[in-house]
Every structure is written in structure tokens, then in C-alpha cells.
Amino acid sequence: MEFDKIKNKGQARLFKSDYMETMTKTHPLVIYSMYFPVIAFMLYYGAAYKGVGAGAEALMFIAGALFWSLFEYLMHRHLFHMIVESPRAKKFVYTMHGVHHEYPRDKERLFMPPVPSMVIAAVLFYLFYLALGWSALSFFPGFLFGYLMYGSMHFAIHAFAPPRFLKALWRNHHLHHYKAPDKGFGVSSVLWDVIFRTVPKQD
């Protein structure tokens, strides 16, 4: 995204169909209402019916949240910012993430919309279950919680003046948007930017 094309007001039109266009937008409360019950149910079901102990459940939950932060970084860096040539691929990348860079203050596109979010979540849970068995009932809630915290911080960073505890993340993410799109891929944490040496220069 060229910096002279960034628009701090307005909203892009992605589809001709009003129905499809509506499906590209959401509000944080919609996502919270979807996933917090899933988190609570999975933790309860794992403990009550699959014999997952409290200590193991806590450790797997933390591991899931930490894994989310790595997943977030890798997706943002290598998928959302991948370089493509074909018009169809460019349209896909723009719809997936480029539109956010062109309209960074569009509050209706700061969380992934419900339908694609649920499809991706179902696929990921199945993969975690194949890898971890019933421990996925603790790992996946941690992963989802990491996603909700990421989404909440991303929304706050773009929608509001930064509170003191978010100021470093706010600076990192705004440098990514307005100065260094090839740096600062972590939103909820700068951990992986530090590890992979992609922290934007503060000057």
C-alpha cells in the first residue's frame, strides 16, 4: 500500500452485492458473543467429561494464547503482506488485508467477520484436536482468547487515543501502517518482532 493512498476516513466497497458487502463487516460485541461461550464450554467440557486436570488445563490455555501470538505474527507477515502478481491474487490480498491498510480507521473491519472466522476456527480446532487429542479443549480456548485480546487491542489502537499501557503497541502498529509496512507485524505483542528482528525503527 502506497502511503499517499491511505485514507483516514471512509470505507471501501468490496462487493457489488449488498449481502456480500454486509458479510465483510462486524462489531467486536458480535465476535465476543460468539467466542467467549465457546471458550467457557470447552474448558468446562474438558474438565468435567474428558478428565483434563486444572493444572494441565491452565498450562495448555497459556500455551494456546502464546501460540496465537506466533500465529498472528506469521499470518500478518507472510500471508497478509505476501507479494502477488495476478489480478485475482491481488484482489484476494486486498480483500483480506489491503483494505485495512487503505482505510485503517474503518471500525467495521477491525475484526474478521463472523462467517469466515467460524470456518477458520472450525478447521483450526480440528487440526489442534488431531495434534493434541482432548488437550485441544484447553489449548484452543487459549488460542481463541489470544485472538480476542488481539482483536480488542487492534480495535482500540485504531479507534481510540491510546491508553498508557497500549502506547508502545500503538506506536509499533502505527509505524507499520504509516512508515514501515515491512516491519511491526505483531499487534498484540512485540515479542516476535523482537525475535525475528522486525521492530520498526523508533526514529
Beta strands, then each sheet from edge to edge (+ up, - down):
end
